[in-house]
Amino acid sequence: MNFIMDRIGVWMGAALTFAIFSFLYKDNPIYKIAEQIFVGISAGYWFIYTIFNILKPNLFQPLISDFNNNTLLVLPAILGIFMLCRLIPNIGWISRYAISLVVGTTAGLALIQTLQSDVISQMSVTILNPFAGANAAVILGKWILLIGTTTGIIYFFFSKKHTGVFGGAAKIGIVFLMISFGAAFGYTVMARISLLIGRLNFLMGEWLGIIQP
């Protein structure tokens, strides 16, 4: 019985995979059906996951087991209820208080993390001694980082016209920026290729049995 259910699941997975791949030809109803199934299952999965893996251990169980020492948890519970008020048009305005608090807190935390990970770390690396290093490769890497960061900042300095030496430095900054954007784009493409390889392994392995999964 388990084998039959597994094979049914594999065939359904293969059918949905081809339904998604059909978008490569053009947008069609089969693709839309598969897309809606994926969105619906994802929403249902994360709904159950949120209840049993987030709300239950972090809110329900602490309040039930020891309410006196966890009274502060009532505040996020109320804010969560406020967010659900958005589903009711007449009292949807209440959700704005909870959303504004979440957005403001997230923005503040993101600002601190960005300053620490991007700004401060980048500055600390660029002000290190570019001549200190265990070997030539380390020294070269420090100089490339120093030149790239400096010229990149010069490119975004628009208070001075990009001419002469300043303009040349800005052009070098453009090269470093293009290399950075290209690397980021290549990383994104490789991530999508990895997903494609996973689907092909599923089709030729678990579905057709041509290769070992």
C-alpha positions as CSV (number, residue, x, y, z in Angstrom):
1,M,0.0,0.0,0.0
2,N,2.8,2.4,0.9
3,F,4.5,1.6,-2.4
4,I,1.4,2.4,-4.4
5,M,1.0,5.7,-2.5
6,D,4.6,6.6,-3.1
7,R,4.2,5.9,-6.8
8,I,1.1,8.0,-7.0
9,G,3.0,10.8,-5.3
10,V,5.9,10.5,-7.7
11,W,3.6,10.6,-10.7
12,M,1.7,13.7,-9.3
13,G,5.1,15.4,-8.8
14,A,6.2,14.6,-12.3
15,A,2.9,15.9,-13.7
16,L,3.1,19.1,-11.7
17,T,6.7,19.6,-12.8
18,F,5.8,19.4,-16.5
19,A,2.9,21.7,-15.8
20,I,5.3,24.3,-14.4
21,F,7.7,23.7,-17.3
22,S,4.9,24.4,-19.7
23,F,5.3,28.1,-19.0
24,L,8.5,27.9,-21.1
25,Y,6.2,27.6,-24.1
26,K,3.6,30.2,-23.0
27,D,1.3,31.1,-20.2
28,N,-1.5,28.5,-20.2
29,P,-4.3,27.2,-17.9
30,I,-2.3,24.1,-17.0
31,Y,0.6,26.2,-15.6
32,K,-1.9,28.4,-13.7
33,I,-3.5,25.4,-12.1
34,A,-0.1,24.0,-11.0
35,E,0.9,27.5,-9.7
36,Q,-2.3,27.8,-7.6
37,I,-1.8,24.3,-6.2
38,F,1.7,25.3,-5.2
39,V,0.6,28.6,-3.6
40,G,-2.3,26.9,-1.8
41,I,-0.1,24.0,-0.4
42,S,2.6,26.5,0.6
43,A,0.1,28.7,2.4
44,G,-1.4,25.7,4.2
45,Y,2.0,24.3,5.2
46,W,3.2,27.6,6.7
47,F,-0.1,28.1,8.5
48,I,0.3,24.7,10.3
49,Y,4.0,25.3,10.8
50,T,3.3,28.7,12.4
51,I,0.8,27.2,14.8
52,F,2.8,24.2,16.0
53,N,6.4,25.4,15.6
54,I,6.1,29.1,16.5
55,L,2.9,30.0,18.4
56,K,2.5,26.8,20.4
57,P,6.0,26.6,21.9
58,N,6.6,30.3,22.2
59,L,3.2,31.6,23.2
60,F,0.5,29.0,24.1
61,Q,2.6,26.6,26.2
62,P,4.4,29.3,28.2
63,L,1.2,31.1,29.0
64,I,-0.6,27.9,30.0
65,S,2.2,26.4,32.0
66,D,3.4,29.6,33.8
67,F,1.3,32.6,33.1
68,N,2.6,34.8,36.0
69,N,6.2,34.7,34.7
70,N,5.2,35.1,31.0
71,T,2.7,37.9,31.2
72,L,4.7,40.0,28.7
73,L,3.7,37.5,26.0
74,V,0.2,38.8,26.2
75,L,1.4,41.9,24.3
76,P,2.5,40.2,21.1
77,A,-0.6,38.0,21.3
78,I,-2.8,41.1,21.3
79,L,-0.7,42.6,18.4
80,G,-1.2,39.3,16.5
81,I,-5.0,39.6,17.0
82,F,-4.8,43.2,15.8
83,M,-3.3,42.0,12.6
84,L,-6.1,39.5,12.0
85,C,-8.5,42.4,12.3
86,R,-7.4,43.3,8.8
87,L,-9.7,40.5,7.6
88,I,-12.7,42.4,8.8
89,P,-13.2,45.6,6.8
90,N,-15.1,47.5,9.6
91,I,-12.2,47.2,12.1
92,G,-9.3,46.7,9.7
93,W,-7.8,50.1,10.8
94,I,-6.8,48.4,14.1
95,S,-4.2,46.3,12.3
96,R,-2.3,49.5,11.3
97,Y,-1.0,49.8,14.9
98,A,0.5,46.3,14.9
99,I,1.8,46.6,11.4
100,S,3.5,49.9,12.1
101,L,5.2,48.5,15.2
102,V,6.4,45.5,13.3
103,V,7.7,47.6,10.4
104,G,9.4,50.1,12.6
105,T,11.1,47.4,14.8
106,T,12.2,45.5,11.7
107,A,13.6,48.6,10.1
108,G,15.5,49.5,13.2
109,L,17.0,46.0,13.6
110,A,17.8,45.9,9.8
111,L,19.5,49.3,10.1
112,I,21.8,48.1,12.9
113,Q,22.6,44.9,11.2
114,T,23.4,46.7,7.9
115,L,25.7,49.1,9.6
116,Q,27.5,46.3,11.3
117,S,27.8,43.9,8.4
118,D,28.1,46.2,5.5
119,V,29.3,49.7,6.5
120,I,31.5,49.2,9.6
121,S,32.9,45.8,8.4
122,Q,33.6,47.3,5.0
123,M,35.3,50.3,6.5
124,S,37.4,48.3,8.9
125,V,38.7,46.1,6.1
126,T,39.6,49.0,3.8
127,I,41.5,50.9,6.5
128,L,43.8,47.9,7.3
129,N,47.4,48.1,6.2
130,P,47.3,47.1,2.5
131,F,51.0,46.0,2.7
132,A,50.5,43.5,5.6
133,G,49.8,39.9,4.6
134,A,51.1,36.4,4.7
135,N,51.6,36.3,1.0
136,A,51.3,38.2,-2.2
137,A,47.7,37.0,-2.9
138,V,46.5,38.4,0.5
139,I,48.2,41.8,-0.2
140,L,46.7,41.9,-3.7
141,G,43.3,41.1,-2.4
142,K,43.5,44.0,0.1
143,W,44.5,46.4,-2.6
144,I,41.7,45.3,-4.9
145,L,39.2,45.7,-2.0
146,L,40.6,49.1,-1.2
147,I,40.6,50.4,-4.7
148,G,37.2,48.9,-5.5
149,T,35.6,50.4,-2.4
150,T,37.2,53.8,-2.8
151,T,36.4,54.2,-6.5
152,G,32.9,52.9,-6.0
153,I,32.2,55.6,-3.4
154,I,33.7,58.2,-5.8
155,Y,31.3,57.1,-8.5
156,F,28.3,57.8,-6.2
157,F,29.7,61.2,-5.2
158,F,27.6,63.5,-7.5
159,S,28.5,66.8,-5.9
160,K,31.6,67.1,-8.1
161,K,31.6,66.7,-11.9
162,H,33.1,63.4,-13.1
163,T,36.0,64.8,-15.1
164,G,39.8,64.5,-15.0
165,V,41.3,62.3,-12.3
166,F,38.1,62.2,-10.4
167,G,36.2,61.0,-13.5
168,G,38.8,58.3,-14.2
169,A,38.4,57.0,-10.6
170,A,34.6,57.0,-11.1
171,K,35.0,54.9,-14.3
172,I,37.1,52.4,-12.4
173,G,34.4,52.3,-9.8
174,I,31.9,51.5,-12.6
175,V,34.0,48.5,-13.5
176,F,34.1,47.2,-10.0
177,L,30.3,47.7,-9.7
178,M,29.6,45.8,-12.9
179,I,31.8,43.0,-11.7
180,S,29.9,42.9,-8.4
181,F,26.5,43.0,-10.1
182,G,27.6,40.3,-12.6
183,A,28.8,38.1,-9.7
184,A,25.5,38.5,-7.9
185,F,23.6,37.8,-11.1
186,G,25.7,34.7,-11.8
187,Y,25.1,33.5,-8.2
188,T,21.3,33.9,-8.8
189,V,21.5,32.0,-12.1
190,M,23.5,29.2,-10.5
191,A,20.9,28.9,-7.7
192,R,18.1,28.5,-10.3
193,I,20.2,26.0,-12.2
194,S,20.6,24.0,-9.0
195,L,16.8,23.9,-8.7
196,L,16.5,22.7,-12.3
197,I,19.1,20.0,-11.6
198,G,17.1,18.8,-8.7
199,R,13.9,18.6,-10.8
200,L,15.8,16.7,-13.5
201,N,17.2,14.3,-11.0
202,F,13.7,13.7,-9.7
203,L,12.3,13.0,-13.2
204,M,15.1,10.7,-14.3
205,G,15.6,9.1,-11.0
206,E,12.5,8.6,-8.9
207,W,10.0,8.9,-11.8
208,L,11.7,7.1,-14.8
209,G,14.4,5.2,-12.9
210,I,17.0,6.0,-15.5
211,I,19.5,7.1,-12.9
212,Q,19.9,6.4,-9.2
213,P,18.2,9.1,-7.2
